[in-house]
Amino acid sequence: MEMISLRNIDKWYNPSFQVLKNCSTTIEKGEVVVVCGPSGSGKSTLIKTVNALESIQAGDIVVNGISVTDSGTNLPKLRARVGMVFQHFELFPHLKVIDNLCLGQVKVLGRSRSEASEKARKMLERVGLSAHAEKFPGQLSGGQQQRVAIARALVMDPVCMLFDEPTSALDPEMVSEVLDVMTELAGEGMTMMVVTHEMGFARKVANRVIFMDGGEIVEDRPAEDFFQSPESPRAVQFLSKILPH
C-alpha cells in the first residue's frame, strides 16, 4: 500500500531559483526511506512538502490516500497524522515536557486532559524519559529534547513519520540515543522518511536511499545497492567523503 506519493514535484523560491525539479518517488507502508545528499540539494525542502510545510508550484502529493495539494484538504488535520521531527526540537520552552505532549492531543484530536496525559506518559516511557515528564525542555540535554520531540509526534498516532536531520544539532555522544529510538520505530513497522547524514543508520535501517543533488532525485534505490554500487558520479563522490575508509 502506498503511504506517500510524490509525483513530478517542482518548487521555486523565486523566478530564478528552482529548488525542486521534477521529483517523484513512492514510499510504501512500513518502508524506511533515507534522503541524503550535499547541503543545498533540496532534501529538507522535499520532506517538508509532504505535509505542506513547503508549498509547491507543480506536481501532486498524496499521503495515506489524501491529496496534500488539493485546496479542499484540511491540512491541520492531515499534519496531525503525519509526525514531524525537526532539527531543532521545536518544543515549547515555557511548557513542561508532559504539557508539550498533551497540547496537540487536546487541541487537535479533542482528547480529554486525562486521556492525553495517559498517552503522553506511555510515549515518554517508550523513549526512555518517564522520569522527566515534569521538567521543562531547557532542563534536558539535546538528545533528551529530541526524544521528547519524537514522543510528541507519536502521541498523535501518526500514519507516518518525517525526520528532518534529527541528529545534526546534537553533540556526537547524544546522536545514538536518538537513532536508537528511530531504529526501534522502524522495527515496529512505522513508515519513515528521514533526511540525514547518518549513513550508518541508513545502512542498518533504510529499505531505500534517495540521493539528491541540485534539487533533483539522482538515485532512488535499495539501500544495499546504493552503498555497494552507486550509479551516479555525484553519489560516488558524496559517499567517498561521508563514509569511513
C-alpha positions in Angstrom: 0.0 0.0 0.0 1.3 3.5 -0.9 1.7 5.7 2.1 3.5 8.7 0.5 3.4 9.5 -3.2 5.2 12.5 -4.8 4.7 13.0 -8.5 6.7 15.5 -10.6 7.2 18.0 -7.8 8.5 21.4 -8.8 9.2 24.2 -6.4 10.7 27.7 -7.0 11.8 30.1 -4.2 11.8 32.9 -6.8 11.6 33.0 -10.6 15.3 32.4 -10.9 15.8 29.7 -8.3 14.2 26.3 -8.7 14.8 24.3 -5.5 13.0 21.1 -6.6 13.0 19.8 -10.1 10.5 17.1 -11.3 10.9 15.0 -8.1 9.0 11.7 -8.0 9.0 8.8 -5.6 6.7 6.5 -3.7 7.0 5.2 -0.2 5.1 2.1 0.8 3.5 1.5 4.2 6.2 0.3 6.6 9.1 1.4 4.4 12.0 3.4 5.8 13.5 5.8 3.2 16.6 7.9 3.9 17.0 11.1 1.8 20.6 12.2 1.6 22.8 14.5 -0.5 25.1 17.5 -0.2 24.0 20.7 1.5 21.6 22.8 -0.6 20.4 19.8 -2.6 16.8 20.2 -1.7 16.4 17.4 0.9 14.8 19.3 3.7 12.6 21.2 1.2 11.4 17.9 -0.3 10.4 16.3 3.0 8.6 19.5 4.1 6.4 19.3 1.0 5.0 16.0 2.2 2.8 17.8 4.9 2.7 21.1 3.0 5.1 23.0 5.3 6.6 24.0 2.0 4.2 24.7 -0.9 4.9 23.5 -4.4 4.2 25.1 -7.8 3.7 21.9 -9.8 3.1 18.2 -9.2 0.9 16.1 -6.8 1.4 14.7 -3.3 -0.7 12.1 -1.7 -0.4 10.9 1.9 -2.4 7.9 3.1 -4.9 8.4 0.3 -5.3 12.1 1.0 -4.1 14.8 -1.6 -1.9 17.3 0.1 -2.1 19.6 -2.9 -5.9 19.6 -3.1 -7.2 23.1 -2.0 -10.1 21.4 -0.2 -7.8 19.2 2.1 -7.9 20.0 5.8 -4.1 20.5 6.2 -4.1 20.8 10.1 -6.0 17.5 10.3 -3.5 15.9 7.9 -0.5 17.3 9.7 -1.8 15.8 12.9 -1.4 12.3 11.4 2.0 13.0 9.8 4.5 13.1 12.6 7.3 15.6 12.0 10.6 15.8 13.9 12.8 18.8 13.2 16.5 19.6 13.6 16.0 21.9 16.5 13.3 20.1 18.5 10.7 22.9 18.3 9.4 22.3 21.8 7.6 25.0 23.7 10.2 26.1 26.3 7.6 27.5 28.7 5.7 24.3 28.9 6.7 21.2 30.9 7.5 18.1 28.9 4.1 16.5 29.7 2.3 19.6 28.6 4.3 19.7 25.3 2.9 16.2 24.7 -0.7 16.9 25.7 -1.3 20.2 23.9 -1.8 18.8 20.4 -3.8 15.9 21.6 -6.3 18.1 23.4 -6.4 21.0 20.8 -6.3 19.0 17.6 -7.5 15.5 18.4 -10.1 16.6 21.1 -8.8 14.2 23.8 -9.5 14.9 27.4 -6.6 16.1 29.5 -6.5 12.8 31.4 -6.6 10.7 28.2 -3.9 12.9 26.7 -1.7 12.7 29.8 -2.0 8.9 29.9 -1.0 8.6 26.3 1.9 11.1 26.9 3.3 9.1 29.8 3.2 5.9 27.7 5.2 7.6 24.9 7.7 9.1 27.3 8.2 5.6 28.7 8.7 4.3 25.1 11.5 6.8 24.5 13.1 6.2 27.9 12.1 9.5 29.5 9.4 8.7 32.1 11.3 10.4 34.9 11.4 13.7 33.0 7.7 14.4 32.5 7.5 17.4 34.9 10.7 19.1 33.7 11.0 21.9 31.3 12.8 21.3 27.9 15.7 23.6 29.0 16.4 21.2 31.8 17.1 18.4 29.4 20.1 17.5 27.2 19.7 17.9 23.4 19.3 14.2 22.9 16.6 14.1 25.5 14.8 17.0 24.0 14.8 15.3 20.6 13.4 12.1 22.1 10.7 14.3 23.7 10.0 15.7 20.2 9.7 12.1 18.8 7.3 11.2 21.7 5.3 14.4 20.9 4.8 13.2 17.3 3.9 9.7 18.4 1.1 10.7 20.8 -0.8 11.9 17.8 -1.0 8.3 16.4 0.7 9.2 13.1 0.4 7.1 10.0 3.9 8.0 9.0 6.9 10.0 10.4 9.1 12.6 8.8 12.5 13.4 10.2 14.4 16.4 9.0 18.1 16.0 10.1 17.0 14.9 13.6 20.6 14.5 14.9 22.5 17.3 13.2 22.1 19.7 16.1 23.2 17.2 18.7 26.6 16.6 20.3 28.1 13.3 19.0 27.5 11.4 22.2 23.8 12.2 22.1 23.2 11.0 18.5 23.0 7.3 19.2 20.2 7.7 21.8 18.0 9.4 19.2 18.9 6.9 16.4 18.2 4.0 18.8 14.6 5.3 19.2 14.3 5.7 15.4 15.6 2.2 14.8 13.0 0.8 17.3 10.3 2.6 15.4 11.4 1.3 12.1 11.5 -2.2 13.6 7.9 -1.8 14.7 6.8 -1.0 11.1 6.5 2.7 11.2 6.6 4.3 7.7 9.5 6.8 7.9 11.1 9.4 5.6 14.4 10.5 7.1 16.7 13.3 5.9 20.1 12.5 7.5 23.8 12.3 7.0 24.0 9.3 9.4 25.0 6.7 6.9 25.4 4.0 9.5 21.7 4.4 10.4 20.8 4.4 6.6 22.8 1.2 6.0 21.3 -0.6 9.0 17.7 0.6 8.9 16.7 2.0 5.5 14.9 0.0 2.8 15.8 2.6 0.2 18.0 5.6 -0.2 17.1 8.7 -2.2 20.1 10.7 -3.2 19.5 14.3 -4.2 21.7 16.9 -5.9 20.8 20.3 -7.3 17.1 19.9 -6.5 16.8 16.6 -8.4 16.4 13.0 -7.3 19.6 11.5 -8.8 19.2 8.0 -7.4 16.3 6.1 -5.7 17.5 2.6 -5.0 17.5 -0.2 -2.4 19.9 0.9 0.4 22.3 -2.0 -0.1 22.6 -1.3 -3.8 23.2 2.4 -3.2 26.0 1.8 -0.8 27.7 -1.0 -2.7 27.5 0.4 -6.2 26.2 4.0 -6.5 25.4 4.7 -10.2 26.0 8.5 -10.5 29.4 10.1 -10.2 27.9 12.7 -7.8 26.8 9.9 -5.4 30.2 8.2 -5.6 31.9 11.5 -4.7 29.4 12.1 -1.9 29.9 8.7 -0.3 33.7 8.9 -0.6 33.6 11.9 1.6 31.0 10.8 4.1 31.8 7.1 4.6 34.7 5.9 6.7 37.5 4.4 4.5 
